[in-house]
Amino acid sequence: MEEDTYRTIEAPAEGLYKEKGSKFISLAYPVYTEEEVKETMAELKKQYYDARHHCFAYCLGADKGRFRANDDGEPNHSAGDPILGQIRSADLSNVLIVVIRYFGGTKLGVGGLINAYKTAAAAALERATIVEKHETVLLQVHYAYPQMNDVMSLVKEYDLNVRDQQFELDCRLTLEVRKKLQGEIIIKLKDTEGVEVSILSETPH
Protein backbone atom coordinates (compact mmCIF):
# COMPACT_ATOMS: atom_id res chain seq x y z
CA MET A 1 0.00 0.00 0.00
CA GLU A 2 1.21 3.56 -0.76
CA GLU A 3 2.35 5.61 2.23
CA ASP A 4 -0.68 7.94 2.01
CA THR A 5 -3.18 5.09 1.59
CA TYR A 6 -5.10 3.48 4.44
CA ARG A 7 -8.05 1.17 5.10
CA THR A 8 -11.00 2.45 7.08
CA ILE A 9 -14.74 1.89 7.45
CA GLU A 10 -17.19 3.56 5.10
CA ALA A 11 -19.91 4.33 7.64
CA PRO A 12 -20.80 3.69 11.31
CA ALA A 13 -21.52 0.07 12.26
CA GLU A 14 -22.89 -1.64 15.36
CA GLY A 15 -22.37 -5.00 17.04
CA LEU A 16 -23.55 -6.75 20.20
CA TYR A 17 -22.11 -9.36 22.56
CA LYS A 18 -23.75 -10.83 25.68
CA GLU A 19 -22.04 -12.73 28.48
CA LYS A 20 -23.48 -13.79 31.87
CA GLY A 21 -26.10 -11.05 31.86
CA SER A 22 -23.71 -8.29 30.80
CA LYS A 23 -24.46 -6.60 27.50
CA PHE A 24 -21.65 -5.15 25.36
CA ILE A 25 -22.84 -2.77 22.63
CA SER A 26 -20.08 -2.01 20.13
CA LEU A 27 -20.14 1.05 17.88
CA ALA A 28 -17.57 1.71 15.15
CA TYR A 29 -17.15 5.12 13.51
CA PRO A 30 -14.94 6.58 10.78
CA VAL A 31 -13.11 9.52 12.47
CA TYR A 32 -10.25 11.77 11.41
CA THR A 33 -9.32 13.93 14.42
CA GLU A 34 -9.08 13.69 18.22
CA GLU A 35 -11.75 16.40 18.30
CA GLU A 36 -14.19 14.11 16.48
CA VAL A 37 -13.39 11.35 18.97
CA LYS A 38 -14.17 13.68 21.92
CA GLU A 39 -17.44 14.84 20.35
CA THR A 40 -18.56 11.27 19.60
CA MET A 41 -17.68 10.11 23.13
CA ALA A 42 -19.60 13.02 24.68
CA GLU A 43 -22.69 12.17 22.60
CA LEU A 44 -22.52 8.47 23.47
CA LYS A 45 -22.13 9.18 27.21
CA LYS A 46 -25.30 11.26 27.01
CA GLN A 47 -27.16 8.65 24.98
CA TYR A 48 -26.02 5.67 27.10
CA TYR A 49 -25.89 7.61 30.38
CA ASP A 50 -27.04 4.58 32.39
CA ALA A 51 -24.26 2.23 31.19
CA ARG A 52 -21.49 1.14 33.60
CA HIS A 53 -18.56 1.58 31.18
CA HIS A 54 -17.83 3.37 27.89
CA CYS A 55 -14.55 1.79 26.79
CA PHE A 56 -12.92 2.79 23.52
CA ALA A 57 -9.91 2.78 21.24
CA TYR A 58 -9.00 4.69 18.12
CA CYS A 59 -6.27 4.86 15.51
CA LEU A 60 -5.64 7.86 13.24
CA GLY A 61 -3.51 8.68 10.18
CA ALA A 62 -2.31 6.65 7.20
CA ASP A 63 0.80 5.79 9.25
CA LYS A 64 -1.44 4.74 12.22
CA GLY A 65 0.80 6.95 14.34
CA ARG A 66 -1.89 8.39 16.63
CA PHE A 67 -3.83 5.94 18.76
CA ARG A 68 -5.28 5.51 22.23
CA ALA A 69 -7.02 2.85 24.28
CA ASN A 70 -9.22 3.62 27.32
CA ASP A 71 -10.52 1.11 29.88
CA ASP A 72 -13.02 3.54 31.51
CA GLY A 73 -12.87 1.92 34.93
CA GLU A 74 -12.45 -1.70 33.86
CA PRO A 75 -9.24 -3.45 35.07
CA ASN A 76 -6.08 -2.16 33.32
CA HIS A 77 -5.69 -3.39 29.73
CA SER A 78 -8.87 -5.52 29.89
CA ALA A 79 -11.01 -3.36 27.57
CA GLY A 80 -9.27 -0.62 25.56
CA ASP A 81 -6.34 -2.78 24.45
CA PRO A 82 -8.50 -5.68 23.14
CA ILE A 83 -10.58 -3.11 21.18
CA LEU A 84 -7.41 -1.51 19.74
CA GLY A 85 -6.16 -5.00 18.91
CA GLN A 86 -9.19 -5.58 16.67
CA ILE A 87 -8.59 -2.28 14.82
CA ARG A 88 -4.97 -3.29 14.25
CA SER A 89 -5.67 -6.87 13.26
CA ALA A 90 -8.10 -5.57 10.61
CA ASP A 91 -5.33 -3.16 9.46
CA LEU A 92 -7.62 -0.13 9.84
CA SER A 93 -7.02 3.53 10.61
CA ASN A 94 -9.16 6.64 11.12
CA VAL A 95 -11.49 4.43 13.14
CA LEU A 96 -13.02 4.76 16.62
CA ILE A 97 -14.63 1.75 18.32
CA VAL A 98 -16.62 2.27 21.51
CA VAL A 99 -17.90 -0.69 23.54
CA ILE A 100 -20.63 0.22 26.03
CA ARG A 101 -21.16 -2.23 28.88
CA TYR A 102 -24.32 -2.76 30.83
CA PHE A 103 -23.29 -4.82 33.88
CA GLY A 104 -25.32 -7.96 34.38
CA GLY A 105 -24.44 -8.67 38.03
CA THR A 106 -21.85 -11.41 37.45
CA LYS A 107 -18.15 -10.51 37.32
CA LEU A 108 -16.40 -11.92 34.25
CA GLY A 109 -12.79 -11.75 35.48
CA VAL A 110 -9.99 -10.15 33.49
CA GLY A 111 -9.84 -13.01 30.96
CA GLY A 112 -13.61 -12.88 30.44
CA LEU A 113 -13.51 -9.10 30.00
CA ILE A 114 -10.69 -9.26 27.44
CA ASN A 115 -12.67 -11.82 25.44
CA ALA A 116 -15.93 -9.84 25.73
CA TYR A 117 -14.45 -6.51 24.57
CA LYS A 118 -12.47 -8.19 21.80
CA THR A 119 -15.52 -10.11 20.54
CA ALA A 120 -17.81 -7.07 20.75
CA ALA A 121 -15.34 -4.89 18.78
CA ALA A 122 -14.98 -7.63 16.15
CA ALA A 123 -18.79 -7.86 15.85
CA ALA A 124 -19.04 -4.16 14.89
CA LEU A 125 -16.23 -4.48 12.33
CA GLU A 126 -17.85 -7.57 10.80
CA ARG A 127 -20.87 -5.43 9.97
CA ALA A 128 -18.81 -2.53 8.59
CA THR A 129 -17.84 -1.96 4.96
CA ILE A 130 -14.06 -1.63 4.63
CA VAL A 131 -12.81 0.91 2.08
CA GLU A 132 -9.41 2.13 0.93
CA LYS A 133 -8.76 5.88 1.05
CA HIS A 134 -5.91 8.34 0.52
CA GLU A 135 -4.77 11.12 2.79
CA THR A 136 -5.26 14.42 0.99
CA VAL A 137 -4.40 18.09 1.36
CA LEU A 138 -6.45 21.15 0.39
CA LEU A 139 -4.63 23.69 -1.76
CA GLN A 140 -5.92 27.17 -2.51
CA VAL A 141 -4.84 28.47 -5.91
CA HIS A 142 -5.06 32.18 -6.85
CA TYR A 143 -4.51 33.27 -10.44
CA ALA A 144 -5.56 35.87 -13.01
CA TYR A 145 -8.14 34.96 -15.63
CA PRO A 146 -5.56 34.57 -18.48
CA GLN A 147 -3.92 31.68 -16.53
CA MET A 148 -7.22 29.73 -16.43
CA ASN A 149 -6.26 27.28 -19.22
CA ASP A 150 -2.88 26.44 -17.64
CA VAL A 151 -4.42 25.81 -14.23
CA MET A 152 -7.40 23.82 -15.53
CA SER A 153 -5.21 21.62 -17.73
CA LEU A 154 -3.23 20.67 -14.61
CA VAL A 155 -6.49 19.93 -12.76
CA LYS A 156 -7.49 17.65 -15.66
CA GLU A 157 -4.04 16.01 -15.93
CA TYR A 158 -4.09 14.94 -12.26
CA ASP A 159 -7.88 14.43 -12.12
CA LEU A 160 -8.07 16.73 -9.08
CA ASN A 161 -11.21 17.22 -7.03
CA VAL A 162 -12.32 20.89 -7.14
CA ARG A 163 -13.86 21.64 -3.74
CA ASP A 164 -14.61 25.32 -4.35
CA GLN A 165 -14.19 27.77 -7.23
CA GLN A 166 -14.57 31.46 -8.00
CA PHE A 167 -14.05 32.78 -11.52
CA GLU A 168 -13.81 36.55 -11.77
CA LEU A 169 -10.93 38.87 -12.75
CA ASP A 170 -9.03 37.22 -9.92
CA CYS A 171 -9.79 33.50 -9.86
CA ARG A 172 -9.63 31.14 -6.91
CA LEU A 173 -9.77 27.35 -6.78
CA THR A 174 -9.71 25.04 -3.79
CA LEU A 175 -8.24 21.71 -4.85
CA GLU A 176 -8.06 18.42 -3.01
CA VAL A 177 -4.81 16.60 -3.83
CA ARG A 178 -3.25 13.35 -2.71
CA LYS A 179 -0.66 13.99 -0.03
CA LYS A 180 2.08 12.14 -1.90
CA LEU A 181 1.53 14.34 -5.00
CA GLN A 182 1.30 17.61 -3.07
CA GLY A 183 4.91 18.74 -3.67
CA GLU A 184 4.87 17.86 -7.37
CA ILE A 185 1.58 19.69 -8.01
CA ILE A 186 2.61 22.80 -6.03
CA ILE A 187 5.85 23.07 -8.06
CA LYS A 188 3.94 22.79 -11.37
CA LEU A 189 1.40 25.41 -10.29
CA LYS A 190 4.06 27.82 -9.06
CA ASP A 191 5.99 27.38 -12.32
CA THR A 192 3.02 29.01 -14.06
CA GLU A 193 3.49 32.77 -14.06
CA GLY A 194 1.00 34.69 -11.93
CA VAL A 195 -0.21 31.65 -9.94
CA GLU A 196 -0.06 31.63 -6.13
CA VAL A 197 -0.60 28.48 -4.06
CA SER A 198 -1.22 28.05 -0.34
CA ILE A 199 -1.97 24.95 1.76
CA LEU A 200 -5.32 25.28 3.50
CA SER A 201 -5.41 22.11 5.55
CA GLU A 202 -5.03 18.40 5.59
CA THR A 203 -8.31 16.70 4.95
CA PRO A 204 -9.40 13.20 5.90
CA HIS A 205 -10.66 11.79 2.63
Phi and psi in degrees as GROMACS dihedral restraints (atoms count N, CA, C in turn):
[ dihedral_restraints ]
;  ai    aj    ak    al  type     phi  dphi    fc
    3     4     5     6     1   -64.7    20    10
    4     5     6     7     1   157.5    20    10
    6     7     8     9     1   -66.9    20    10
    7     8     9    10     1   -18.4    20    10
    9    10    11    12     1  -104.0    20    10
   10    11    12    13     1    12.0    20    10
   12    13    14    15     1  -105.4    20    10
   13    14    15    16     1   142.4    20    10
   15    16    17    18     1  -148.9    20    10
   16    17    18    19     1   162.3    20    10
   18    19    20    21     1  -103.2    20    10
   19    20    21    22     1   136.6    20    10
   21    22    23    24     1  -145.3    20    10
   22    23    24    25     1  -173.2    20    10
   24    25    26    27     1  -103.0    20    10
   25    26    27    28     1   146.5    20    10
   27    28    29    30     1   -73.8    20    10
   28    29    30    31     1   -35.9    20    10
   30    31    32    33     1  -153.8    20    10
   31    32    33    34     1   164.5    20    10
   33    34    35    36     1   -57.1    20    10
   34    35    36    37     1   149.1    20    10
   36    37    38    39     1  -142.9    20    10
   37    38    39    40     1   155.7    20    10
   39    40    41    42     1  -131.4    20    10
   40    41    42    43     1   144.2    20    10
   42    43    44    45     1  -136.4    20    10
   43    44    45    46     1   171.7    20    10
   45    46    47    48     1  -148.1    20    10
   46    47    48    49     1   138.6    20    10
   48    49    50    51     1  -138.7    20    10
   49    50    51    52     1   136.5    20    10
   51    52    53    54     1  -121.3    20    10
   52    53    54    55     1   140.5    20    10
   54    55    56    57     1  -151.6    20    10
   55    56    57    58     1   120.1    20    10
   57    58    59    60     1    47.2    20    10
   58    59    60    61     1    46.3    20    10
   60    61    62    63     1    88.5    20    10
   61    62    63    64     1   -22.8    20    10
   63    64    65    66     1   -79.2    20    10
   64    65    66    67     1   143.2    20    10
   66    67    68    69     1  -116.9    20    10
   67    68    69    70     1   129.1    20    10
   69    70    71    72     1  -116.0    20    10
   70    71    72    73     1   107.4    20    10
   72    73    74    75     1   -94.9    20    10
   73    74    75    76     1   122.6    20    10
   75    76    77    78     1  -109.1    20    10
   76    77    78    79     1   134.8    20    10
   78    79    80    81     1  -130.2    20    10
   79    80    81    82     1   122.9    20    10
   81    82    83    84     1  -110.8    20    10
   82    83    84    85     1   136.8    20    10
   84    85    86    87     1  -133.7    20    10
   85    86    87    88     1   142.8    20    10
   87    88    89    90     1   -77.4    20    10
   88    89    90    91     1   126.5    20    10
   90    91    92    93     1  -136.3    20    10
   91    92    93    94     1   158.4    20    10
   93    94    95    96     1  -128.3    20    10
   94    95    96    97     1   -14.6    20    10
   96    97    98    99     1  -139.9    20    10
   97    98    99   100     1   159.8    20    10
   99   100   101   102     1   -62.4    20    10
  100   101   102   103     1   -32.4    20    10
  102   103   104   105     1   -61.8    20    10
  103   104   105   106     1   -42.2    20    10
  105   106   107   108     1   -62.9    20    10
  106   107   108   109     1   -39.5    20    10
  108   109   110   111     1   -60.5    20    10
  109   110   111   112     1   -47.9    20    10
  111   112   113   114     1   -60.4    20    10
  112   113   114   115     1   -44.0    20    10
  114   115   116   117     1   -64.1    20    10
  115   116   117   118     1   -42.2    20    10
  117   118   119   120     1   -64.6    20    10
  118   119   120   121     1   -43.9    20    10
  120   121   122   123     1   -62.5    20    10
  121   122   123   124     1   -41.0    20    10
  123   124   125   126     1   -62.3    20    10
  124   125   126   127     1   -42.0    20    10
  126   127   128   129     1   -63.8    20    10
  127   128   129   130     1   -44.3    20    10
  129   130   131   132     1   -68.0    20    10
  130   131   132   133     1   -34.6    20    10
  132   133   134   135     1   -68.0    20    10
  133   134   135   136     1   -30.3    20    10
  135   136   137   138     1   -71.8    20    10
  136   137   138   139     1   -46.4    20    10
  138   139   140   141     1   -66.1    20    10
  139   140   141   142     1   -43.5    20    10
  141   142   143   144     1  -109.3    20    10
  142   143   144   145     1    50.8    20    10
  144   145   146   147     1   -61.9    20    10
  145   146   147   148     1   -24.6    20    10
  147   148   149   150     1   -93.6    20    10
  148   149   150   151     1     5.6    20    10
  150   151   152   153     1   -81.4    20    10
  151   152   153   154     1   152.3    20    10
  153   154   155   156     1   -74.0    20    10
  154   155   156   157     1   -42.3    20    10
  156   157   158   159     1  -137.2    20    10
  157   158   159   160     1   144.8    20    10
  159   160   161   162     1  -125.1    20    10
  160   161   162   163     1    83.0    20    10
  162   163   164   165     1   -90.8    20    10
  163   164   165   166     1   147.2    20    10
  165   166   167   168     1  -154.0    20    10
  166   167   168   169     1   166.5    20    10
  168   169   170   171     1  -152.4    20    10
  169   170   171   172     1   149.8    20    10
  171   172   173   174     1  -144.8    20    10
  172   173   174   175     1   161.4    20    10
  174   175   176   177     1  -141.6    20    10
  175   176   177   178     1   132.3    20    10
  177   178   179   180     1  -128.0    20    10
  178   179   180   181     1   151.4    20    10
  180   181   182   183     1    90.2    20    10
  181   182   183   184     1   148.7    20    10
  183   184   185   186     1   -60.9    20    10
  184   185   186   187     1   -30.8    20    10
  186   187   188   189     1   -86.2    20    10
  187   188   189   190     1    -0.1    20    10
  189   190   191   192     1    58.0    20    10
  190   191   192   193     1    27.9    20    10
  192   193   194   195     1   -77.3    20    10
  193   194   195   196     1   -20.7    20    10
  195   196   197   198     1  -112.1    20    10
  196   197   198   199     1   120.9    20    10
  198   199   200   201     1  -152.8    20    10
  199   200   201   202     1   161.9    20    10
  201   202   203   204     1  -158.1    20    10
  202   203   204   205     1   148.3    20    10
  204   205   206   207     1  -130.1    20    10
  205   206   207   208     1   136.0    20    10
  207   208   209   210     1  -131.7    20    10
  208   209   210   211     1   127.2    20    10
  210   211   212   213     1   -87.9    20    10
  211   212   213   214     1   -14.2    20    10
  213   214   215   216     1    43.0    20    10
  214   215   216   217     1    52.9    20    10
  216   217   218   219     1    92.9    20    10
  217   218   219   220     1   -13.6    20    10
  219   220   221   222     1   -74.3    20    10
  220   221   222   223     1   162.1    20    10
  222   223   224   225     1   -53.9    20    10
  223   224   225   226     1   146.2    20    10
  225   226   227   228     1   -47.1    20    10
  226   227   228   229     1   130.8    20    10
  228   229   230   231     1    66.0    20    10
  229   230   231   232     1    13.8    20    10
  231   232   233   234     1   -94.3    20    10
  232   233   234   235     1   -10.8    20    10
  234   235   236   237     1  -129.3    20    10
  235   236   237   238     1   -62.4    20    10
  237   238   239   240     1   -59.4    20    10
  238   239   240   241     1   -45.8    20    10
  240   241   242   243     1   -63.6    20    10
  241   242   243   244     1   -44.6    20    10
  243   244   245   246     1   -61.0    20    10
  244   245   246   247     1   -33.8    20    10
  246   247   248   249     1   -67.6    20    10
  247   248   249   250     1   -47.2    20    10
  249   250   251   252     1   -60.1    20    10
  250   251   252   253     1   -36.8    20    10
  252   253   254   255     1   -59.5    20    10
  253   254   255   256     1   -36.1    20    10
  255   256   257   258     1   -70.9    20    10
  256   257   258   259     1   -37.3    20    10
  258   259   260   261     1   -62.0    20    10
  259   260   261   262     1   -44.6    20    10
  261   262   263   264     1   -70.6    20    10
  262   263   264   265     1   -39.0    20    10
  264   265   266   267     1   -69.4    20    10
  265   266   267   268     1   -23.9    20    10
  267   268   269   270     1   -87.7    20    10
  268   269   270   271     1    -0.5    20    10
  270   271   272   273     1    57.2    20    10
  271   272   273   274     1    49.7    20    10
  273   274   275   276     1  -110.7    20    10
  274   275   276   277     1   157.2    20    10
  276   277   278   279     1  -143.3    20    10
  277   278   279   280     1   172.8    20    10
  279   280   281   282     1    51.4    20    10
  280   281   282   283     1    47.8    20    10
  282   283   284   285     1  -135.2    20    10
  283   284   285   286     1   138.2    20    10
  285   286   287   288     1  -118.8    20    10
  286   287   288   289     1   129.8    20    10
  288   289   290   291     1  -120.8    20    10
  289   290   291   292     1   126.7    20    10
  291   292   293   294     1  -115.0    20    10
  292   293   294   295     1   131.7    20    10
  294   295   296   297     1  -117.4    20    10
  295   296   297   298     1   117.9    20    10
  297   298   299   300     1  -100.4    20    10
  298   299   300   301     1   125.0    20    10
  300   301   302   303     1  -109.5    20    10
  301   302   303   304     1   126.5    20    10
  303   304   305   306     1  -101.5    20    10
  304   305   306   307     1   116.1    20    10
  306   307   308   309     1   -70.6    20    10
  307   308   309   310     1   133.4    20    10
  309   310   311   312     1  -100.9    20    10
  310   311   312   313     1     6.9    20    10
  312   313   314   315     1    99.1    20    10
  313   314   315   316     1   -18.5    20    10
  315   316   317   318     1  -112.5    20    10
  316   317   318   319     1   125.0    20    10
  318   319   320   321     1   -70.7    20    10
  319   320   321   322     1   141.0    20    10
  321   322   323   324     1   -97.7    20    10
  322   323   324   325     1   -13.3    20    10
  324   325   326   327     1    77.5    20    10
  325   326   327   328     1   161.1    20    10
  327   328   329   330     1   -59.8    20    10
  328   329   330   331     1   -44.1    20    10
  330   331   332   333     1   -61.6    20    10
  331   332   333   334     1   -41.3    20    10
  333   334   335   336     1   -66.8    20    10
  334   335   336   337     1   -38.1    20    10
  336   337   338   339     1   -66.9    20    10
  337   338   339   340     1   -45.4    20    10
  339   340   341   342     1   -56.1    20    10
  340   341   342   343     1   -45.8    20    10
  342   343   344   345     1   -65.1    20    10
  343   344   345   346     1   -41.2    20    10
  345   346   347   348     1   -65.1    20    10
  346   347   348   349     1   -47.0    20    10
  348   349   350   351     1   -68.7    20    10
  349   350   351   352     1   -37.5    20    10
  351   352   353   354     1   -64.5    20    10
  352   353   354   355     1   -46.7    20    10
  354   355   356   357     1   -66.3    20    10
  355   356   357   358     1   -40.3    20    10
  357   358   359   360     1   -64.2    20    10
  358   359   360   361     1   -45.3    20    10
  360   361   362   363     1   -61.1    20    10
  361   362   363   364     1   -42.8    20    10
  363   364   365   366     1   -62.4    20    10
  364   365   366   367     1   -36.7    20    10
  366   367   368   369     1   -63.1    20    10
  367   368   369   370     1   -39.3    20    10
  369   370   371   372     1   -67.0    20    10
  370   371   372   373     1   -42.6    20    10
  372   373   374   375     1   -67.2    20    10
  373   374   375   376     1   -32.1    20    10
  375   376   377   378     1   -62.5    20    10
  376   377   378   379     1   -28.2    20    10
  378   379   380   381     1   -95.5    20    10
  379   380   381   382     1     1.0    20    10
  381   382   383   384     1   -93.8    20    10
  382   383   384   385     1   153.2    20    10
  384   385   386   387     1   -95.2    20    10
  385   386   387   388     1   121.8    20    10
  387   388   389   390     1   -88.2    20    10
  388   389   390   391     1   131.6    20    10
  390   391   392   393     1  -129.9    20    10
  391   392   393   394     1   157.7    20    10
  393   394   395   396     1  -103.4    20    10
  394   395   396   397     1   133.1    20    10
  396   397   398   399     1  -133.1    20    10
  397   398   399   400     1   168.2    20    10
  399   400   401   402     1  -118.4    20    10
  400   401   402   403     1   142.9    20    10
  402   403   404   405     1   -71.1    20    10
  403   404   405   406     1   137.6    20    10
  405   406   407   408     1  -130.7    20    10
  406   407   408   409     1   167.3    20    10
  408   409   410   411     1  -129.2    20    10
  409   410   411   412     1   144.9    20    10
  411   412   413   414     1   -96.2    20    10
  412   413   414   415     1   126.0    20    10
  414   415   416   417     1  -112.2    20    10
  415   416   417   418     1   137.6    20    10
  417   418   419   420     1  -105.3    20    10
  418   419   420   421     1   127.1    20    10
  420   421   422   423     1  -115.4    20    10
  421   422   423   424     1   123.3    20    10
  423   424   425   426     1  -109.5    20    10
  424   425   426   427     1   135.3    20    10
  426   427   428   429     1  -159.6    20    10
  427   428   429   430     1   161.4    20    10
  429   430   431   432     1   -84.1    20    10
  430   431   432   433     1   156.5    20    10
  432   433   434   435     1   -51.2    20    10
  433   434   435   436     1   -39.5    20    10
  435   436   437   438     1   -60.7    20    10
  436   437   438   439     1   -21.6    20    10
  438   439   440   441     1   -85.7    20    10
  439   440   441   442     1     0.5    20    10
  441   442   443   444     1   -51.2    20    10
  442   443   444   445     1   -48.4    20    10
  444   445   446   447     1   -62.4    20    10
  445   446   447   448     1   -41.6    20    10
  447   448   449   450     1   -61.8    20    10
  448   449   450   451     1   -45.7    20    10
  450   451   452   453     1   -67.1    20    10
  451   452   453   454     1   -46.3    20    10
  453   454   455   456     1   -68.5    20    10
  454   455   456   457     1   -29.1    20    10
  456   457   458   459     1   -69.5    20    10
  457   458   459   460     1   -32.8    20    10
  459   460   461   462     1   -69.5    20    10
  460   461   462   463     1   -40.2    20    10
  462   463   464   465     1   -57.9    20    10
  463   464   465   466     1   -43.4    20    10
  465   466   467   468     1   -69.4    20    10
  466   467   468   469     1   -43.2    20    10
  468   469   470   471     1   -57.3    20    10
  469   470   471   472     1   -42.5    20    10
  471   472   473   474     1   -96.2    20    10
  472   473   474   475     1     0.9    20    10
  474   475   476   477     1    52.6    20    10
  475   476   477   478     1    53.0    20    10
  477   478   479   480     1   -82.8    20    10
  478   479   480   481     1   147.3    20    10
  480   481   482   483     1   -84.5    20    10
  481   482   483   484     1   118.3    20    10
  483   484   485   486     1   -88.0    20    10
  484   485   486   487     1   112.5    20    10
  486   487   488   489     1   -86.7    20    10
  487   488   489   490     1   -29.3    20    10
  489   490   491   492     1  -156.3    20    10
  490   491   492   493     1   148.7    20    10
  492   493   494   495     1  -150.3    20    10
  493   494   495   496     1   149.6    20    10
  495   496   497   498     1  -145.1    20    10
  496   497   498   499     1   115.0    20    10
  498   499   500   501     1  -112.2    20    10
  499   500   501   502     1   103.3    20    10
  501   502   503   504     1  -136.3    20    10
  502   503   504   505     1  -150.2    20    10
  504   505   506   507     1   -63.5    20    10
  505   506   507   508     1   -44.2    20    10
  507   508   509   510     1  -100.7    20    10
  508   509   510   511     1   125.0    20    10
  510   511   512   513     1  -103.1    20    10
  511   512   513   514     1   150.6    20    10
  513   514   515   516     1  -139.0    20    10
  514   515   516   517     1   134.7    20    10
  516   517   518   519     1  -128.4    20    10
  517   518   519   520     1   139.9    20    10
  519   520   521   522     1  -109.3    20    10
  520   521   522   523     1   118.6    20    10
  522   523   524   525     1  -114.4    20    10
  523   524   525   526     1   140.5    20    10
  525   526   527   528     1  -100.9    20    10
  526   527   528   529     1   121.0    20    10
  528   529   530   531     1  -126.1    20    10
  529   530   531   532     1   149.3    20    10
  531   532   533   534     1   -62.7    20    10
  532   533   534   535     1   138.0    20    10
  534   535   536   537     1   -55.6    20    10
  535   536   537   538     1   -40.5    20    10
  537   538   539   540     1   -69.8    20    10
  538   539   540   541     1   -19.8    20    10
  540   541   542   543     1   -99.8    20    10
  541   542   543   544     1    -1.5    20    10
  543   544   545   546     1   -53.5    20    10
  544   545   546   547     1   -52.0    20    10
  546   547   548   549     1   -61.0    20    10
  547   548   549   550     1   -45.4    20    10
  549   550   551   552     1   -61.1    20    10
  550   551   552   553     1   -44.3    20    10
  552   553   554   555     1   -70.3    20    10
  553   554   555   556     1   -40.4    20    10
  555   556   557   558     1   -60.3    20    10
  556   557   558   559     1   -44.7    20    10
  558   559   560   561     1   -59.9    20    10
  559   560   561   562     1   -45.7    20    10
  561   562   563   564     1   -64.2    20    10
  562   563   564   565     1   -38.9    20    10
  564   565   566   567     1   -67.3    20    10
  565   566   567   568     1   -44.3    20    10
  567   568   569   570     1   -69.6    20    10
  568   569   570   571     1   -23.0    20    10
  570   571   572   573     1   -70.9    20    10
  571   572   573   574     1   -15.9    20    10
  573   574   575   576     1   -86.1    20    10
  574   575   576   577     1   123.3    20    10
  576   577   578   579     1   -59.2    20    10
  577   578   579   580     1   134.3    20    10
  579   580   581   582     1    83.2    20    10
  580   581   582   583     1     8.8    20    10
  582   583   584   585     1  -106.6    20    10
  583   584   585   586     1   130.0    20    10
  585   586   587   588     1  -115.1    20    10
  586   587   588   589     1   140.7    20    10
  588   589   590   591     1  -128.8    20    10
  589   590   591   592     1   136.6    20    10
  591   592   593   594     1  -135.6    20    10
  592   593   594   595     1   151.1    20    10
  594   595   596   597     1   -89.7    20    10
  595   596   597   598     1   121.0    20    10
  597   598   599   600     1   -81.2    20    10
  598   599   600   601     1   -53.1    20    10
  600   601   602   603     1  -172.4    20    10
  601   602   603   604     1   165.4    20    10
  603   604   605   606     1   -86.8    20    10
  604   605   606   607     1   141.1    20    10
  606   607   608   609     1  -122.5    20    10
  607   608   609   610     1   153.5    20    10
  609   610   611   612     1   -69.1    20    10
  610   611   612   613     1   -32.3    20    10
